[in-house]
Amino acid sequence: MLGTGGLRWLHVDDDTVVFVRESADESVVVVASRADVDVELAPGLIAGGSDADPLFGEATFATSDDGAVAITAEGPAFAAWALPGVRVPDPASPAAATGQR
C-alpha cells in the first residue's frame, strides 16, 4: 500500500513524523519517532480514524467523539494503521484539472 496513492504530512516536529498514504482502496497512517510520542491530530484530519486497524508497532491510536486522533508511544517508535480508502478525484473531470471542488 505505501507504494501508491497520495501522501499527506499530518504532524512533524523535532522527533516525530506522522503521515498518511491514501488511495481509493485503503489508507495507511504511519508514525516514526526517535523519542516518546504524544501527538493529537485535529478532528477531521484523518477520514475513518475510528476504523483504524493496527498493522505494525506498539503505539496507541485513539479517536475521540469529535474525530480527533491521539497517537502515543514510548520511543523510539514506528507504527502503522490501516484505514478505509478515501474518495479520489477523477483525473478526467474538469474540476480535477483546475483544482476546483
Secondary structure, 3 states (H helix, E strand, C coil): CCCCCEEEEEEECCCEEEEEEECCCEEEEEEEECCCEEEEECCCCCCCHHHCEEEECCCEEEECCCCCEEEEECCCEEEEEEEECCCCCCCCCHHHHHCCC
